[in-house]
Amino acid sequence: MTAAPTSPAARTAPRTRDASIDILRGLALLTITINHITGFTDRMHMVGMQFPTLTLWGFSSAAEVFFLLSGYLVGAVYFSAEKDPRPTEFAGRVWRRAGKLYVYNLGLFLTLVPLCLFSKDLARLSFYDYFIARGPTSVVDFLLLYIQPYCLEILVTYMVLLATAPLFAALLRWNSFAALAASAGLYWFAHQHPWFNIHGGSPVGDWLWNFNPASWQLIFFGALAAGRFRLLARIERRAENNWLWLIPPVLIFAGLTLLFLSQQWFSYQVLYQSKIRIGPVRVAHALSVCWLIMSILWMWPRLQRTWPMRQCAIIGSNSLQTFVVSVALSYAAGFIWIEFAPNHDAYIALCLGSAALLAGFANAYAARKTRGAVRPIAQTAG
């Protein structure tokens, strides 16, 4: 990442993209794609080891990283302390973003219907059978955000957090401590009281949202506050080329990884790791993943310019579009595996192929955006 400009002239110029954020978002999206495919194959009782991702060896999945980075960019791009936009201006921008997400979510929902019509198992595993059994009128349940198919729950929770972000932002602008304390208080209440959730979500089990917004707001709004004051840029200036900054994230990440693996070694379960309510242990692990990977990228800036990292950055630079495509790829891979090749070799091939196709789409989309014009270098929040 290029250091933030310090001269008065430089401060008026557009900021350069933070490659480390794009890289980490890209890695998260690749992981989400593979995890979603695994969600289909595992529930069809696939024999063989899951595709190796950090989720296999840690408390958190890539979704937490996605919410953290998205929240940070919402704060940095839409609500930076340097520009200090009016709350109404911020509200207008995030509400437009939430509306765009709603349209993308609806388009994705409709696109996936044909695959589920041709595969009863895919429809059952994705909860599309709820809509198929009840007919076209049941789409109203989706439009009202009441019922959410598999993989689409993340976008719905993200929409709710964007829609409510102006309330947190107004409090943050008035008093940062009060805003963070209110967020932490709401989080802890929701974590301690599982009933404090939105009714609906997946039409199975307890009929509550899989990503409780009252809990997940902690990492999104906390990251938004960090983005408002560009906390990562400050840390990067201290950490770049300073190997001592690697020690804390390495030790914390290693400790949490050993704690996770010890559950299998000694047959016990660590408390406070709920995904629905995003338990504190899960939060700590997600933060350690972000801290470690970004510290490595800051420590060795040349690593950011390698081909694999540049591919990750391209995937992460347009995260809304690539996420939507990643879900479509996950469903397509699940369909192929269930209907034509339910074996471990096919699973590995589909994971690798989906990752390659996602990178191909990201490159094509980025090229389309830049064709005929110089691409703006301001970072996007979603």
MOWOGI-V261944 format. One record per residue. RES is the residue in one letter. SS is DSSP state (@ for helix, = for strand, . for the rest). NEAR is the number of other ideal C-beta (glycine too) atoms within 8 Angstrom. Layout:
# MOWOGI-V261944
RES;SS;NEAR, RES;SS;NEAR
This chain:
# MOWOGI-V261944
M;.;12, T;.;4, A;.;7, A;.;8, P;.;8, T;.;6, S;.;6, P;@;5, A;@;6, A;@;8, R;@;9, T;.;5, A;.;7, P;.;6, R;.;9, T;.;7, R;.;11, D;.;10, A;@;11, S;@;14, I;@;15, D;@;15, I;@;15, L;@;16, R;@;15, G;@;17, L;@;13, A;@;14, L;@;17, L;@;12, T;@;13, I;@;15, T;@;15, I;@;13, N;@;12, H;@;14, I;@;17, T;@;12, G;@;12, F;@;16, T;@;12, D;@;9, R;@;7, M;.;11, H;.;5, M;.;10, V;.;4, G;.;5, M;.;5, Q;.;7, F;.;10, P;.;5, T;.;10, L;@;9, T;@;10, L;@;7, W;@;7, G;.;11, F;.;11, S;.;14, S;.;9, A;@;15, A;@;11, E;@;14, V;@;15, F;@;15, F;@;14, L;@;14, L;@;14, S;@;14, G;@;16, Y;@;14, L;@;14, V;@;17, G;@;16, A;@;13, V;@;12, Y;@;11, F;.;13, S;.;13, A;.;7, E;.;6, K;.;5, D;.;6, P;.;9, R;.;5, P;@;10, T;@;6, E;@;8, F;@;14, A;@;10, G;@;8, R;@;9, V;@;14, W;@;11, R;@;8, R;@;11, A;@;11, G;@;8, K;@;10, L;@;14, Y;@;9, V;@;8, Y;@;12, N;@;12, L;@;10, G;@;9, L;@;13, F;@;11, L;@;7, T;@;8, L;@;14, V;@;10, P;@;7, L;@;11, C;@;14, L;@;8, F;.;7, S;.;11, K;@;6, D;@;9, L;@;16, A;@;12, R;@;8, L;@;12, S;@;14, F;.;13, Y;.;12, D;@;10, Y;@;11, F;@;14, I;@;10, A;@;7, R;@;7, G;.;7, P;@;4, T;@;6, S;@;12, V;@;8, V;@;7, D;@;11, F;@;14, L;@;7, L;.;6, L;.;9, Y;.;7, I;=;13, Q;.;13, P;.;12, Y;.;10, C;.;11, L;.;12, E;@;13, I;@;12, L;@;12, V;@;13, T;@;12, Y;@;12, M;@;13, V;@;10, L;@;15, L;@;13, A;@;9, T;@;10, A;@;14, P;@;11, L;@;7, F;@;14, A;@;13, A;@;9, L;@;11, L;@;14, R;@;7, W;@;7, N;.;7, S;@;7, F;@;6, A;@;9, A;@;14, L;@;11, A;@;8, A;@;10, S;@;13, A;@;9, G;@;8, L;@;11, Y;@;12, W;@;8, F;@;10, A;@;13, H;@;13, Q;@;5, H;.;7, P;.;7, W;.;4, F;.;8, N;.;11, I;.;8, H;=;7, G;.;11, G;=;12, S;.;11, P;.;7, V;.;5, G;.;5, D;.;3, W;.;9, L;=;13, W;.;14, N;.;9, F;.;13, N;.;14, P;@;12, A;@;11, S;@;12, W;@;13, Q;@;14, L;@;13, I;@;14, F;@;16, F;@;14, G;@;11, A;@;15, L;@;17, A;@;13, A;@;11, G;@;18, R;@;12, F;.;9, R;.;12, L;@;8, L;@;13, A;@;10, R;@;9, I;@;9, E;@;13, R;@;9, R;@;8, A;@;10, E;.;9, N;.;5, N;.;8, W;.;7, L;@;5, W;@;12, L;@;10, I;@;8, P;@;8, P;@;12, V;@;9, L;@;8, I;@;12, F;@;13, A;@;8, G;@;8, L;@;14, T;@;10, L;@;8, L;@;9, F;@;12, L;@;9, S;@;9, Q;@;11, Q;@;6, W;@;6, F;@;6, S;.;5, Y;.;6, Q;.;4, V;.;10, L;.;6, Y;.;9, Q;.;9, S;.;9, K;.;10, I;.;12, R;.;10, I;.;15, G;.;13, P;@;7, V;@;12, R;@;15, V;@;13, A;@;11, H;@;15, A;@;13, L;@;9, S;@;12, V;@;13, C;@;12, W;@;12, L;@;12, I;@;12, M;@;13, S;@;12, I;@;10, L;@;15, W;@;13, M;@;12, W;.;6, P;@;10, R;@;6, L;@;9, Q;@;13, R;@;7, T;.;8, W;@;5, P;@;6, M;@;13, R;@;10, Q;@;12, C;@;14, A;@;13, I;@;13, I;@;16, G;@;17, S;@;13, N;.;12, S;@;14, L;@;10, Q;@;10, T;@;16, F;@;13, V;@;11, V;@;10, S;@;14, V;@;13, A;@;11, L;@;12, S;@;15, Y;@;14, A;@;10, A;@;14, G;@;15, F;@;12, I;@;11, W;@;16, I;@;12, E;@;9, F;.;7, A;.;6, P;.;9, N;.;7, H;@;9, D;@;6, A;@;12, Y;@;15, I;@;9, A;@;8, L;@;12, C;@;14, L;@;8, G;@;9, S;@;16, A;@;11, A;@;8, L;@;9, L;@;16, A;@;11, G;@;8, F;@;11, A;@;15, N;@;10, A;@;8, Y;@;11, A;@;12, A;@;8, R;@;7, K;@;8, T;@;8, R;.;6, G;.;2, A;.;5, V;.;4, R;.;7, P;.;5, I;.;8, A;.;8, Q;.;12, T;.;9, A;.;10, G;.;10
